[in-house]
Amino acid sequence: MRAERLGWLLAALALLAAPWFWSGNAALGLLTQVAIAALACLSYNLLFGQGGMLSFGHAVYTGLGCYAAIHALRAVSAGELPLPVSLVPLAGGLVGLLVALPLGWASTRKSGTPFAMITLGLGELVSAAALMFPAFFGGEAGVSGNRVAGPAVLGVTFGPQLEVYYLCALYALVCAGLMRAFSFTPLGRMLNAVRDNAERAAFVGYDPHAVRFLAFLAAGFFAGIAGGLAALHFEIASAEVLGAHRSASWLLFAFLGGSAYFLGPVIGALLLVLCTGLLSEWTPAWQLYLGLLFLFMVMRAPQGLAGLLVQAWAQARTRPFGAWLPVLLAQALAAGLALLGAGALIELSYRLQLESVIGGEFRYLGLALDSSRPSSWLGAATVLLVGWGLGRWLRGRRRHVSTHDSSPGDALRQGRSWRSR
């Protein structure tokens, strides 16, 4: 518990000090998006990771929370709602909770694949309604607002991006703490039990439907707050926030981060912002890279990035520093070469399609490549093969050393673990 409290203190200090290192408006905007996405992914993981409920419609609650916060913001601007702007995200959370009441009651009556299909259908239904009722949803243009509304509290107007960041960071930290505390409550423990074996939970006297429904309400509330924070940050709510694409994003990045770990969705949220905010500006093939990463994680590391970090930390603690560091550096070099070559081939392929429009020459990590020159293709393929071959050799060498340094029983178990990977 002491280590966890220290972790929360360090997280708060990191959120407080982050603007000192990234002070530009663009950087602050990305940091704000990380805080919002972290809260949304954590709320989704309340269903997926802790409850085993694969939802395809979580954008309903973040999206409707965004719309509710925008309308509340417009009411504050018109003087119709005496509410501080800092409390507007709570309006989004309240709407997320209210919408989760009927939809969650219907969805959580089933589990597994039926639950996933029900949430998918309800998500598409709400997404279609966004274009059918323009009076509330604003049609394709959406609804916009102005966060600089109402009287300033202690001189805070939420005009500067720095003030919006600190507000979003505070909400994200507090809500994350509440969700962490929820996991230790009797309801949170029973949610894990229902996830693992609903029949046994029912046998000892607990209603699996009621447990899943209450967790669904909590997830809807926190998702609505995330949507309300997005409304303050972007000052607009459009039909896009309700679409299946947004629901898929929460699922994808919660899984990539590591749904089995509490901080996994936070890592996934950071990856989400890096992909959509930075990688998409560097290359038009960013979605291909993301898809390849997803395939790799599903096939080789289903525990997510957080699980990989936990495994690396466990190995580092049980082995001498001089034993694992050279191996780690060599494996990182091999992986880096393979990724460098694969990325160059992908970029060359994309540039080959656009050669007639913008030309075949481009810069790739400081290197001059040309899709019309065979030397560029040959060099990229060579780097890929060298990295792949080096990685294969290191893996075989590691198996050989592990087999000779352990007992026969340990070697057998080691061989099984490597085959399972």
Stockholm file with secondary structure:
# STOCKHOLM 1.0

chainA/1-421         MRAERLGWLLAALALLAAPWFWSGNAALGLLTQVAIAALACLSYNLLFGQGGMLSFGHAVYTGLGCYAAIHALRAVSAGELPLPVSLVPLAGGLVGLLVALPLGWASTRKSGTPFAMITLGLGELVSAAALMFPAFFGGEAGVSGNRVAGPAVLGVTFGPQLEVYYLCALYALVCAGLMRAFSFTPLGRMLNAVRDNAERAAFVGYDPHAVRFLAFLAAGFFAGIAGGLAALHFEIASAEVLGAHRSASWLLFAFLGGSAYFLGPVIGALLLVLCTGLLSEWTPAWQLYLGLLFLFMVMRAPQGLAGLLVQAWAQARTRPFGAWLPVLLAQALAAGLALLGAGALIELSYRLQLESVIGGEFRYLGLALDSSRPSSWLGAATVLLVGWGLGRWLRGRRRHVSTHDSSPGDALRQGRSWRSR
#=GR chainA/1-421 SS CHHHHHHHHHHHHHHHHHHHHCCSHHHHHHHHHHHHHHHHHHHHHHHHTTTCCCCSCTHHHHHHHHHHHHHHHHHHHTTSSCCCGGGHHHHHHHHHHHHHHHHHHHHTTSCHHHHHHHHHHHHHHHHHHHHHCHHHHCTTTCEECCSSCSCCBTTBCSCSHHHHHHHHHHHHHHHHHHHHHHTTSHHHHHHHHHHHCHHHHHHTTCCHHHHHHHHHHHHHHHHHHHHHHHHHHHSEECGGGGSHHHHHHHHHHHHHHCTTSTTHHHHHHHHHHIIIIIIHHHCTTHHHHHHHHHHHHHHHCTTHHHHHHHHHHHHHHHSCHHHHHHHHHHHHHHHHHHHHHHHHHHHHHHHHHTHHHHCSEEEETTEEEETTCHHHHHHHHHHHHHHHHHHHHHHHHHHHHHHHTSCHHHHHHHHHHHHHC
#=GC SS_cons         CHHHHHHHHHHHHHHHHHHHHCCSHHHHHHHHHHHHHHHHHHHHHHHHTTTCCCCSCTHHHHHHHHHHHHHHHHHHHTTSSCCCGGGHHHHHHHHHHHHHHHHHHHHTTSCHHHHHHHHHHHHHHHHHHHHHCHHHHCTTTCEECCSSCSCCBTTBCSCSHHHHHHHHHHHHHHHHHHHHHHTTSHHHHHHHHHHHCHHHHHHTTCCHHHHHHHHHHHHHHHHHHHHHHHHHHHSEECGGGGSHHHHHHHHHHHHHHCTTSTTHHHHHHHHHHIIIIIIHHHCTTHHHHHHHHHHHHHHHCTTHHHHHHHHHHHHHHHSCHHHHHHHHHHHHHHHHHHHHHHHHHHHHHHHHHTHHHHCSEEEETTEEEETTCHHHHHHHHHHHHHHHHHHHHHHHHHHHHHHHTSCHHHHHHHHHHHHHC
//
